[in-house]
Amino acid sequence: MRQFDGIQRRGHNETHQPLALTTLSPRDATATASADDSLAGVGIDTPARTANGPTGLSTAAPVTWTQVLRRSGGLRRRIIRSALGLSLLAAAGALYLPSMLFATSSEAILNARIVTLAAPIEGRIVNAPPPEGTVVRTNEPLLTIENPTVDRGRVQDLEATRSRTQAELVGARRLTAALTAQMNSLETQIAAYQAATVSRLELTRREREAETVAARAAASEARTDLQRKRSLGAKEIVSAAALDKAEQTAIQTQAGAERADLAAQRIAQELDAAKHGVYVTDDHNNVPYSQQRTDEILVRLAEARSQEAMLATRLTELDKQVNEEKARAEYLARAEVTAPTAGVVWRPLVTTGSAVARETELMTLIDCTNLYATAVFSGKQFDDLRPGRHATIRPLSASARYTGTVVDVRAMQRSDAEERFAAPLPVLAGNQILAIIRLDDPRDLTSQKYCNVGRRIEVRFAGAGAEGTAPSEPSHVR
């Protein structure tokens, strides 16, 4: 009532017209009562509600309707302020509640390794590499280097040596063929000589056998004559001289028979030796001239064949060396640089006509086969963000979500040359750590420009102490 009296006084001072006691008609009293009930619903006392009777006569201080409406406007302002406070509280909860339930980092970007292509030879660039941002496939030609001043002297020396070796091999083969032909001819002569010798010895053996038979017959006749004369001599019919002569004749014919028999045996032995290629005669040694020549040719033929084999081996080695040296010269004269992996041209470093030395950097590629999320977290989460743990990755301003696996966590900064990432890594503060997460299935991201390298993302780990187990959802969730 004190507050309401104040409103009455302020209204009285502003209007300078006091509210007089009036008598209301039944219709006006009903309307006033309805208005009083409406204002009473918002907690404001009205003149009608303080009346002493149905006539609407007020016993309170005078109040204007302007003051009543101002009172209801203040209530609306309090309601608006309460709603605004609740909205701010909800926004703060939405902002800070995830960080209380999840390990989250918004200071993260998509990244990829870069591959630097160096010149395999020295020379000049024939065709320029693809421009920056070109998508390339594995083994796709990128540029060509030519070196017209490559030294081919080694190839020429090897080819000259190969020509000489080839000529020597041809000579050795001809010598081998000639010696082989000569040896075959001598072997034919030896075979003919052997056949003639065997045939001659066969005839001689037969002659000796016939002579042996004749000698044995003569010896038998002489023995018979000696026995007859011995019988006649006992009767003194034959003289002693005739008996002596008969004895001598018997001895001589017996010796002739034995000699003929031995001669036949000697011829038989010579015949057997001749059949085996050994000639035993009185007029020459046991090896004929043709056989001696054959032995000499066999020695020379063995040497020629050994030389031929050595030259053939040498020629094979020279052919291999010539081919290798030609390939090396061709490689040094012209080299085509191809993409080692599928990716995007990041930095072309040369142009057409540029002179390059060996190992000169030509261009860099973004390796789009693997994408990484490089994210900064508080150092308090170092023990939880261990390699092998799974994370959810969401590009900012997008609804798609991807899963990834932590491959490295570190609290020390490395140089960009050591990291080999396309986008620079964030600089770590004293209480921050860097987590590198490899995306499990980055195919949808690699199909976009530059494989989305450098795009800002949000990385979230479910629970600060969750184990690094595989998620039940697929690697790409939309």
LINDA-V292548 format. One record per residue. PHI is phi in degrees with one decimal (NA if undefined). Layout:
phi = {PHI PHI}
//
This chain:
phi = {NA -64.8 -66.2 -66.6 -62.2 -61.5 -61.6 -63.4 -64.1 -64.8 -68.5 -68.2 -69.2 -74.4 -95.1 58.8 -126.7 -69.2 -82.4 -84.0 -73.9 -127.8 -108.8 -96.0 -76.4 -56.7 -63.6 -68.4 -66.0 -65.0 -65.4 -67.1 -64.7 -63.6 -66.3 -66.3 -63.7 -65.7 -72.5 -65.9 -65.3 -104.3 85.9 -119.2 -80.5 -119.7 -60.0 -65.6 -73.6 -99.1 -70.4 -91.2 -162.2 -68.0 -76.2 78.9 -79.7 -96.2 -105.6 -85.4 -67.2 -67.0 -131.2 -95.1 -68.9 -62.9 -67.8 -64.9 -67.1 -63.9 -61.9 -68.1 -64.4 -63.6 -65.2 -62.9 -63.6 -66.1 -66.4 -63.4 -63.7 -65.0 -64.6 -64.2 -63.7 -63.0 -64.0 -64.1 -64.2 -65.9 -64.9 -64.2 -64.8 -66.1 -79.8 -101.8 -64.2 -59.8 -68.5 -81.6 -95.3 -130.1 -87.8 -123.2 -137.7 -94.8 -88.5 -145.0 -139.6 -77.1 -142.6 -155.1 -72.0 -111.3 -116.7 -97.0 -97.8 -109.9 -72.8 -75.5 -138.7 -91.6 156.9 -125.6 -76.1 -84.6 -125.6 -69.0 -68.3 -59.6 -68.9 -61.1 93.5 -73.6 -82.7 -123.2 -102.6 -62.8 67.0 -75.7 -61.8 -112.2 -159.2 -129.4 -118.0 -122.7 -133.7 -71.9 -96.9 -64.7 -79.6 -109.9 -62.8 -62.8 -64.5 -65.5 -62.5 -65.9 -66.6 -64.7 -62.6 -65.7 -64.6 -63.7 -63.0 -65.7 -65.8 -62.9 -65.4 -62.2 -62.5 -64.4 -67.4 -65.2 -62.0 -60.9 -65.0 -66.3 -63.9 -64.3 -64.5 -63.3 -65.8 -62.7 -65.0 -65.3 -63.6 -65.5 -63.1 -62.2 -62.5 -66.9 -62.1 -63.0 -62.7 -67.2 -64.3 -62.6 -63.9 -65.8 -67.1 -62.1 -64.7 -61.5 -61.5 -64.9 -61.4 -64.7 -65.7 -65.9 -64.1 -63.5 -62.3 -64.9 -65.3 -66.0 -65.9 -64.5 -66.5 -65.7 -66.6 -66.7 -65.9 -67.0 -64.1 -67.2 -65.7 -66.2 -68.4 -65.2 -68.4 -69.8 -67.7 -64.2 -91.6 58.8 -87.9 -108.2 -74.8 -65.6 -64.6 -65.2 -65.8 -62.4 -65.3 -65.4 -62.8 -63.4 -64.0 -63.8 -64.1 -65.0 -66.4 -66.2 -66.8 -64.9 -67.1 -63.9 -63.7 -63.4 -65.4 -64.5 -62.0 -65.7 -65.6 -62.6 -64.7 -65.3 -66.6 -61.2 -66.0 -64.5 -66.5 -64.3 -63.7 -96.6 86.5 -112.6 -110.8 -117.2 -138.2 -85.7 -93.2 -153.2 -76.1 -80.2 -120.5 -75.0 -63.4 -59.9 -67.9 -62.5 -65.5 -63.2 -63.7 -63.7 -66.9 -60.6 -64.8 -65.7 -65.9 -63.3 -64.4 -64.6 -67.0 -63.4 -63.9 -63.6 -63.9 -63.8 -66.3 -64.4 -64.3 -61.8 -66.4 -62.2 -64.4 -66.5 -59.5 -64.0 -65.2 -63.5 -63.8 -64.7 -68.8 -64.4 -62.4 -64.1 -65.0 -65.3 -64.9 -73.0 -83.4 -153.3 -135.3 -107.2 -91.9 -116.1 -75.8 -72.9 -154.4 -73.7 -179.3 -129.9 -65.2 -99.6 -142.1 -74.5 -108.8 -133.0 -131.8 -62.2 91.1 -68.7 -86.3 -127.9 -98.4 -64.9 72.1 -71.2 -69.2 -101.0 -167.9 -123.8 -117.8 -87.0 -79.3 -87.2 -70.8 -136.6 -110.1 -127.4 -108.2 -104.9 -128.7 -104.2 -129.1 -69.5 -63.5 -66.3 -96.4 -61.0 -71.1 -81.7 -90.2 -92.4 -58.4 99.7 -80.8 -97.5 -135.9 -107.9 -121.2 -131.1 -62.9 -63.4 61.4 -144.8 -98.6 -67.8 -128.0 -132.1 -105.3 -146.5 -126.7 -68.3 -111.8 -160.9 -136.7 -146.9 -112.6 -116.3 -87.4 -114.7 -75.1 -63.8 -64.9 -75.1 -75.0 60.2 -102.9 -69.7 -92.5 -61.0 -79.6 -66.1 -79.7 -86.0 -83.2 -66.3 -113.5 -118.7 -130.4 -113.6 -112.7 -111.9 -116.2 -91.5 -69.7 -72.0 -141.6 -93.9 -62.1 -66.4 -81.4 -72.5 -78.1 -97.1 -61.8 55.6 56.2 64.2 -64.5 93.4 -73.7 -75.5 -138.2 -117.5 -112.2 -135.2 -112.1 -77.0 81.6 -68.9 -116.5 -68.7 -79.2 -82.4 -91.9 -66.7 -72.7 -80.0 -85.1 -66.3 -68.0 -129.3 -119.5 -109.3}
//
